[in-house]
Amino acid sequence: MARAIARTYSCGARCSAWPDIDGEQAIAFHAQYCADARPGLLLVFAAAATDPHALADAILRNFPDTPHIACSTAGEIGPDGYTDGSIVCIALPADGFNVATLAIENLSSVEFADIAQRVERFRRDEAAAPPAGFETCDAFALTFIDGLSRREEVFVSAIHRALDGLPVLGGSTGDDLDFQRTWCVSEGRVLTDAGVLALVRSKHQFSAFRHDNFEPTDVRLVVTDCDQDERRVIELNAAPAAREYAACIGVDASALDSMSFASHPVVVKVGGEYYCRSIGQANDDGSLTFFCAMDTGVVLTMSRSLHLVDSARDAFRSVVGGLGGADFVLGFDCALRRLDAENRQMKRELSDVYREFGVVGFNTYGEQYGAMHLNQTFTGLAIGGRT
């Protein structure tokens, strides 16, 4: 029988992975594990089949005074690496982290300016009366966004502007690749069509970073027809999008599937750097639906893969080394990276790297970093010793 796993990290983070979707037992176990501590933030990453209402009730009952965010996932990352059908909990200690949260509901209809104004007001209110001991601390922001809302770009760009340069990172909630319904929990309420922001003051060193394992080729695909609202690309290079993309990877359009897209993402150049833009599905009409915003005229570039495991190890080693050997990384890992690892039979190796560097988090439908909404990327926050 599978057993719960728990681990405490040098920054004081206490993490656990409960081996099934019983939210009441998972939260009770984590509360017992934190019995001699005072959490300043509770994060819960739960398999999509978890009952969110029972989970929310359990959080309120066991952590009544703790700011908390829970969400559904496309896979979990616990203290022992990748896990499925589980509930992962992270508690950051109150003596090192001060946290305030804000939920933005009705994402499908709220405008950029409204989000920015609410976040600006939220930040001003929090800055007006910092708690004792946190007056001069640096801060970062975590985002958790409905992965089916198609509003990540608006949400994260508004937050980034409102927070005036604070590090922003996070992930889009998932539902185990069913693409039917995702959810968040904030202040004990179950939310859909919503984004949740956590503003975190930290007495610890930290470093926000992003990593992917692809580099651009010389093959260009220009979006020549697009349904922007649906993120659906109808034509690439004036040809049916699925057919043109399939030709680039050497298969017939009828053979395209999630593994094809996971192993062969496209990238787009923004500000001198390349960012992954992943395809979600091929449609019966020959179009392609993306996991990110698309528009006519966008120039996409086919990518080639670097070694999935070695590149991750190198990225983590560099970031962790810069913090003097941090042993905890909060990770937002694209679900397609996990699929790609499975396709290349590297999932166990990648999971071992995550365990080695203390990565705990979840598999996402999209990743946020700064003002950008990304795909097929790992965004993370490494946390080191006290400043």
N, C-alpha and C positions, 0 to 999 in steps of 0.2 A: 504494500500500500504506500502511495506517495505520502510524504511528510512535509510539514511546513519548514521553511528555511528562514533563518533570521541572522542578521549581521549588523554590528555597530561599527561605524567608520570614525576615523580620527577627528573629523569635524563635528562629531556628535550625532550625525545622522543615524537613525535606527531604521532599518529596512527589513521587510519580511515578504515572503511569497507564500500565500496559502494555496494548496494544490487543487482546489475546486472553486465553484462559484457560489458557495454559501457565504453571503456577505456578513451575516451576523457572526458566524464563527471566525471569519477572517479578521474582522474589526476587533472582536473580543480578544483574539490571540495577540493582535498588535498592541492593544491597550495593556494587556498583561506584560508584554515585552517592554513597554514604556512606563511601567508602573512607578519606577523610581526617577522618572524624568518629567520635565514640563515642556511639551512640544509647543513650538511657535508656529508651525505649519504642518498640516497633515495632507499628503497627496496620496490618492488611491487610484490605481490603474487596474480596471476590471475587465475581464472577458465580456464580450457583448451580451452573452446569455445571462449575465448576472441581473438579478432583480434590482433596479436602481432605487426603488422606493424602500425596500428592505435595507439596502445598503445605506441610504441616507438616514433612516431611522437609527441604524446601528451606530453610525458616526455621531449623531447628536447625543445618543445615550452614553457612549463611551468616551467621547471627546467633546463635552458640552461647551467648553470655553475656547476651543482651538479653531483658528481659521482653517478652512479645509476646502479642497477641490478634489472631486472624483470624476472620472470619465470612463467611457467605454473605449475599447482598443481594437486593434487588428493584430494583437499579440502582445505579450508582456515580456519584460526583462527584469528578472529578479536578481538577488545576490549571487545566484549560481548561473546566471546567463539567461538565455532564451527559455521561456516557458509558455505553455498554452492552457487555455481553460482555467486560468488562475486569477488570483487577486493579489496585486503587489501594493504594499504600503510603504510610504516614506514619511518619517517624522523628523523635522529639523528642530533643534533645541531652541527654546525661547531665549536662553541666555546668549545665543549667538546670532539669532535672526528675528527681526521684527517684521510682521507681515500684515498687510491690509489687502482685501480683495474687492473686486468690482465686477458685477455681471452686467453685460449688455444683452438685452433680450430683443427678440424680433429682428434678428440680423438681416433677414431677407428684405426688410423694408426700411431700416434705419439708414440715414445718410452719413457720408464721411464727416461732414461738419458737426453733426450731432454727436458722433462718437468722440471726435477730437475735443469738443467742448466738455463733455462729461468726464473724459479722462483728465483734461487740464484742471477742472474743478476738483476732481478726486485727488490729484497730486498736490494741489495747493492746500487742500484741507489736511492732508497727511504731513506736509512740510511745515505747517503752521505750529504744530505741537508734537515734535519728535519725542519719543519716550526717553527717559533718563538712560544715559549710556550709549544711545544711538545717534546723538546729535551730529556727529561728524562722520558717520559711517557711509561708505559707498552703497549704492543700490543697484538692483537689476529688476527686470520685469519678466514674468512668465505668462505665456498665453496658452489658452486651451479653447479651441474653436470647433464648432460643429463641422465635421468633415464632409457633410453633405450639403452645406449651406451655399457653397460657391461664392462666399463673401470674405474669404480669408484676406485677399489683397486689400480690400477696403478697410477691414478691421485692423490689420497689422500696420498698414501705412498711417492710419489715423493715430494709432497708439504711439508709433515711433515719433511722429511729429509732436504730439502732445507731451511726450516725456523728454523731449529736447536732448536727445543724445544718450539717454540711459541705455545700457545693453538690453535688448529685447530678444527673447527666444521662446520657442514653444512648439506645439504640435496640434494637428487637426485630429479630432476624435475619430475612432473607427468602429466597425462592427463586423470584424472577422471576414472582410471582403464580401459581405452580402450586399452592401450598398442600399440598405433599406432604412435604417434608423440608428443614429448615434445620440449620445446624451452626455450631459455634465451634471454634477451635483455641486451646488454652492449654497452656503448658509442653510443646509438641510433641504434645499429645494431641488427637484429634478427638472432640468432644463433641456429643451431642444431648440434649434434655431437660435442659438445663443453663443456668445463668447465670454470667457471669464479671464480676468486679468488679476495677477497677484503682483503687488509691488513689495519688494523684499529689501529691507536694509540688512546689511551683513557686517558682522565684526570679523569675518573671515576673508582671506584673499579668495578671489574667484576669477575665472576666465571663461567667457562665452566664446564658442568657436563653432565652425561648421566644417564638415568633411564629406567629400564624395570620392568615388573611385573611377572617374571618367575624364577623358581628355578629348578635345575637339579633333575632328578629321577635316578634310577639305570638301566634304560633300554637304551642299547647302540645299535646304528645303524652304521655299518661300510660301507663306500662307497666302493663297490667292483667292480663297473664298472661305467665309467663316460665319458661324452663328455665335456671336460673342456671348450672349446671355447663357447659352447652354454649354459653353466651352467646347463647341463642336467644330472641328476643322473639316470643311467639305472638300477643298482642293489644296493640294501642294504642287507647286510648279505647274499650275493650270491643268493638273491631272487629278483623277479621283484620289483622295488622300490615302486611303488604305492601300490601294494598289501601288502608289508611288513610294510609300514608306516600306512596304513589303519588298519591293524591288531592291531597295537599298540594303536590306539585310539578307537577301537571297532566298526568300520564300514566296509562296503564293499568298495572295491576300486572304484566301479562305483558311490558311493555316495560322493566321495571327491569333495569339492568345496572351494571357497575362504573363507567361514566361517570356514570350517574345519581347514584350514591352519592358519587362524587368531587366533583361539582358542587353537591350539596345535602346536606351533613352536618347532623346535629343537634348541639345544644350542651346542656350541663348546667351549672347554677349551683352552684358550690362555694365557700363562704367569700366570697361577694360577687363572684366572678369567673366568667366563662363559659369552659368547656373543651369542645373538640370530641369528639364520640363518633361514630365512623364505622361504617357498615354494610358488612359484608363481602360478603354475598350474600343474594338472595331465594331461599327454598326452595320446593319443589313444594307443600308443605302450606300455603303462605300466610304462613309465619313469616319473620322476618328474623334473620340471624346477624350479630352485631356483632364488632368487633375489640377490644372491651373488656368488662369485667364489666358485667352488667346484673342488675336485680332488680325484682320487682314493687313498684310504688309510685314508681319513679323518674320524675321529671317532665323530659321532654325538650322542647326548644324548637327549632323550625325556625330555620335561619339564612339570612342573605343574604350574598352574596359582596361583599367589597371588591376593589379592583383587585389582582390577584395579584402583578404585578410591582412596581407602585408601592409597595404596602404592604411588600413584602420589602425594597426599596431603602431605604425610610424606617427600617425596623427596624434594618437593618444599619448604616446611617449613624449612628443614635443610639448604638448599642452601641459601635461602633468609635471614634466621636468621644469617648466617655467614657473611653476608654483612651489618648487622645492619638494616635489614628491607627493602631491595630493593623492589620496586613495579613494575618492568618491567623485563620480560623474553622473549628474542627472541627464539622462539621454532621451532624445526624441528621434527615433529611428524609422525611416520610411518603410512601410510594409513591403514595398517592392525591393528594397535591399534584402529583406529576409527571404522573399521569393527567389531573388537572384542567387543568394547563398545556397538555397535548397537546390536550385537548378544546376549549380556548379558543384554540388556535393561538398560545400564548404560551411554549412550551417554550424556544425559542431565546432569547427575551428574558430569561426567568428564568435560564437558563444563563449568559447574559452578566453578569447581576447577581452570580451566584455567583462567576464568574471575577473580576469587578471587586473584590469584597470578600475574595478569598482563601479562599472556602469549599471545603473538601475533606472528603469523608465518604461517606455512602451513603444509599440509599432504604430505609426501614424498614417493618416491619409494625406499628409502634407506637413511641411516643416516651416517654421517661421524663424527668421534671423534678421535683426535690424528692421528695415522697412520692407523686407522681401518675403514673399511666400514661395517656398521651394518644393521640389520633388526629388525623390531618390537620393536624399541627403541625410546625413546624421547631423543634427544640431545638439550641442551639449553645453553644460555648465560644469566645469571642474571646480571643486571647492577645496581649498587648502587650509593652512593653519591660520591662527588669529593674526590680525594686522597689528 
